[in-house]
Amino acid sequence: MNVLELAEALRRAGVDPDRYVLQPLLTEPWPWQLRPEGSVWLTRGTDLWRVTSGGIPPHYDATGDLAVFSTEESACEAFLREMTGPSEPFAAEKARFSADCVRRWWEDEVRIALEEPQVGEQRVRWRETWRERELLGRELMTVGELEEALIAAGVHREALQLEGLDDTDVQRPGAGIVLSHDEQGRWYWGSWDSCRPGLMWLHYRFETEGEACQSQYQERTGPLTMTAPLTLAQWRLQRSVALDNQAAAKKYDEQLRRRVAHED
């Protein structure tokens, strides 16, 4: 069986196309954040075929291999068997991947505590603060608290443009990260696109100031080997990030082409 035959077999079996992606058959790049959480993707490498996935709690933004195969035939047969079976496809593999993500996150937390005890202690205090504030229905973290915490953790303040403290509409020399909110009141953090001067490339979007500040704090002081945990609601909001980044880049490139054509 090859991947074309697999596609036809899945179609005949009535498998929901939102549950899987056959990467070799894609005609254009598809940001993986647009794929439904828990979906599985068959990908082809130089020598190996892989079944990969993402959108798995609690580290929704992490992707990884669920299974690896040496031949197209064995990969397609296993993929068809899982997708048409009575149980959740690759359920055991997803559970192992989720547990591995959690393990890697906390192993890195231990490393931070040993190698950077001041930062480790600060992270413990903030985890406790977040739990308390969440129970009380309060904002998890403010921009002012984020600034103070990052400076105390040794982050260069000049690298950040923070809403309410800096101008976040125009890139400042030396700044790489912007934390702000859009016209709809949704908070985000992103970076200036190095290939498209003046264009903001969004990394994450959140409904509240506290969630955005928490995310940026995790990014700047937290584990390096694993993305931070997200709630399902937070993860689903990231779909809009991928769509908006695509649209903004397309608009920027079209405007640039028109400007160049006009100058010629």
C-alpha positions as a printed Julia matrix, in Angstrom:
264×3 Matrix{Float64}:
   0.0    0.0     0.0
   1.23   3.51   -0.84
  -0.01   6.87    0.41
  -2.39   7.39   -2.53
  -3.97   4.01   -1.87
  -4.15   4.89    1.83
  -6.03   8.1     1.03
  -8.57   6.19   -1.02
  -8.97   3.51    1.67
  -9.59   6.14    4.35
 -12.15   7.85    2.13
 -13.98   4.59    1.46
 -13.99   3.78    5.18
 -15.66   7.11    5.91
 -12.91   8.39    8.23
 -13.43  12.07    9.1
 -10.77  14.01    7.11
 -10.36  16.41   10.05
  -8.86  13.57   12.08
  -5.75  13.14    9.94
  -3.35  14.74    7.46
  -1.39  12.92    4.76
   1.5   15.33    4.43
   2.96  13.91    1.17
  -0.31  14.76   -0.6
  -0.5   18.41    0.54
  -0.18  20.85   -2.33
   0.88  23.79   -0.14
   2.23  24.34    3.38
  -0.38  24.02    6.12
   0.48  25.5     9.54
   0.01  22.68   11.98
  -1.87  24.96   14.4
  -4.77  24.87   11.91
  -5.15  21.14   12.29
  -7.68  19.91   14.88
  -6.28  19.06   18.31
  -5.37  15.42   18.58
  -5.3   14.83   14.81
  -2.52  12.61   13.45
  -0.32  13.29   10.45
   1.58  10.88    8.25
   4.84  12.5     7.14
   7.69  11.41    4.9
  11.31  12.1     5.72
  14.51  11.3     3.87
  14.63   7.67    4.97
  11.72   7.22    7.37
   7.97   7.61    7.54
   6.53   9.07   10.72
   3.17   9.44   12.39
   3.27  12.73   14.27
   0.77  14.69   16.29
   0.23  17.82   18.34
  -2.54  19.57   20.19
  -2.27  16.98   22.98
  -2.89  18.17   26.56
  -1.42  19.69   28.59
   1.44  20.85   26.35
  -0.82  21.53   23.36
   1.78  23.43   21.35
   4.3   20.58   21.34
   4.59  18.25   18.36
   6.37  14.94   18.14
   6.57  11.44   16.73
   4.02   8.85   17.77
   5.47   6.1    15.57
   8.31   5.67   13.07
   8.42   3.29   10.09
  11.16   2.29    7.68
   8.89   1.83    4.65
   5.9    3.55    3.09
   3.97   0.29    3.03
   4.34  -0.45    6.74
   3.51   3.15    7.66
   0.36   3.2     5.51
  -0.86  -0.16    6.77
  -0.43   0.86   10.41
  -2.06   4.24    9.78
  -5.09   2.65    8.13
  -5.42   0.06   10.89
  -5.4    2.72   13.61
  -7.72   5.15   11.83
 -10.35   2.51   11.09
 -10.13   0.6    14.36
 -12.66   0.69   17.21
 -10.5    2.77   19.55
  -9.01   6.28   19.48
  -6.23   6.22   16.84
  -2.77   5.93   18.36
  -4.24   6.39   21.86
  -1.39   4.66   23.68
   1.2    6.58   21.68
  -0.53   9.9    22.45
  -0.62   9.07   26.15
   3.1    8.27   26.13
   3.85  11.49   24.23
   1.81  13.56   26.71
   3.56  11.97   29.68
   6.95  12.55   28.06
   6.14  16.24   27.55
   5.2   16.63   31.21
   8.33  14.76   32.29
  10.61  16.93   30.17
   8.98  20.11   31.47
   9.49  19.22   35.13
  12.99  17.85   34.58
  13.88  21.24   33.16
  12.21  22.97   36.11
  14.54  20.98   38.37
  17.51  22.03   36.23
  16.52  25.69   36.55
  16.19  25.33   40.32
  19.7   23.84   40.56
  21.5   26.05   38.05
  19.61  29.31   38.65
  18.25  29.08   42.22
  17.05  32.69   42.29
  15.0   32.19   39.12
  13.8   28.79   40.35
  12.54  30.27   43.62
  10.82  33.07   41.75
   9.08  30.57   39.47
   7.82  28.62   42.49
   6.38  31.82   43.99
   4.65  32.74   40.76
   3.14  29.26   40.32
   1.63  29.63   43.79
   0.43  33.15   42.99
  -1.22  32.0    39.76
  -3.07  29.22   41.58
  -4.32  31.61   44.27
  -5.41  34.28   41.82
  -7.15  31.77   39.57
  -9.2   30.52   42.52
 -10.12  34.1    43.4
 -10.96  35.01   39.79
  -8.25  37.67   39.68
  -5.87  38.62   36.86
  -2.99  36.16   36.85
  -0.28  38.75   36.22
  -0.09  42.37   35.14
   2.3   43.94   32.65
   3.98  45.81   35.51
   4.47  42.58   37.46
   5.82  40.88   34.34
   8.38  43.64   33.82
   9.5   43.45   37.44
   9.75  39.66   37.42
  11.7   39.49   34.16
  14.19  42.14   35.24
  14.73  40.28   38.52
  15.3   37.09   36.5
  18.03  38.78   34.47
  16.13  39.45   31.24
  17.33  42.51   29.32
  14.54  45.07   29.53
  15.64  46.66   26.24
  14.6   43.51   24.38
  10.94  44.0    25.31
   8.19  46.38   24.22
   5.38  46.16   26.77
   1.86  47.57   26.46
   1.32  50.58   28.71
   5.04  51.01   29.35
   6.41  51.33   25.81
   5.28  52.3    22.33
   4.29  48.94   20.84
   3.23  50.15   17.38
   6.72  50.8    15.96
   9.77  48.61   16.32
  12.33  49.96   18.77
  16.01  49.33   18.02
  17.2   46.35   20.02
  13.7   45.12   20.86
  12.64  41.7    19.69
   9.45  40.9    21.62
   6.21  42.86   21.82
   3.41  42.22   24.31
   0.24  44.16   23.6
  -3.44  43.85   22.7
  -5.43  44.29   19.49
  -8.51  46.34   18.66
 -10.73  43.53   19.97
  -9.04  43.57   23.36
  -7.28  40.26   22.84
  -3.75  40.16   24.23
  -0.8   38.72   22.35
   2.93  38.55   22.25
   5.03  38.32   19.13
   8.24  39.38   17.45
   9.17  41.69   14.61
   9.55  39.81   11.33
  13.22  39.93   10.3
  12.33  39.43    6.62
   9.47  41.96    6.56
  10.5   45.16    8.37
   7.7   46.59   10.47
   5.53  43.45   10.36
   4.57  41.81   13.64
   4.7   37.99   13.69
   2.35  36.72   16.38
   3.44  33.85   18.61
   0.5   33.52   21.0
  -2.85  35.21   21.55
  -4.9   35.23   24.76
  -8.18  36.62   26.04
  -6.66  38.36   29.07
  -3.65  40.41   30.09
  -2.82  37.88   32.79
  -2.69  34.92   30.42
  -0.44  36.8    27.98
   1.92  37.92   30.76
   2.03  34.4    32.2
   2.9   33.01   28.75
   5.69  35.53   28.18
   7.07  34.9    31.66
   7.16  31.15   30.95
   8.84  31.79   27.61
  11.54  33.98   29.12
  12.33  32.13   32.34
  10.95  28.61   31.92
  12.09  25.28   30.49
  13.86  25.33   27.14
  13.04  21.79   26.05
   9.23  22.0    26.1
   6.49  24.5    25.32
   4.49  25.78   28.29
   1.19  24.12   29.26
  -1.99  25.62   27.82
  -5.68  25.14   28.47
  -7.83  23.8    25.64
  -9.49  27.22   25.25
  -6.1   28.91   25.01
  -4.92  26.36   22.46
  -7.97  26.79   20.24
  -7.38  30.54   20.15
  -3.98  29.91   18.54
  -5.73  28.9    15.32
  -6.49  32.58   14.76
  -2.79  33.36   15.19
  -1.8   31.09   12.29
  -4.55  32.52   10.08
  -3.69  36.14   10.9
   0.03  35.58   10.33
  -0.71  34.08    6.92
  -2.99  36.97    5.97
  -0.6   39.66    7.23
   2.39  38.18    5.37
   0.36  37.87    2.16
  -0.86  41.49    2.42
   2.67  42.75    3.17
   4.15  40.91    0.18
   1.41  42.13   -2.17
   1.9   45.73   -1.07
   5.65  45.39   -1.55
   5.19  43.99   -5.07
   2.86  46.85   -6.0
   5.29  49.42   -4.6
   8.21  47.92   -6.51
   6.16  47.73   -9.7
   5.11  51.37   -9.29
   8.72  52.5    -8.79
   9.77  50.64  -11.97
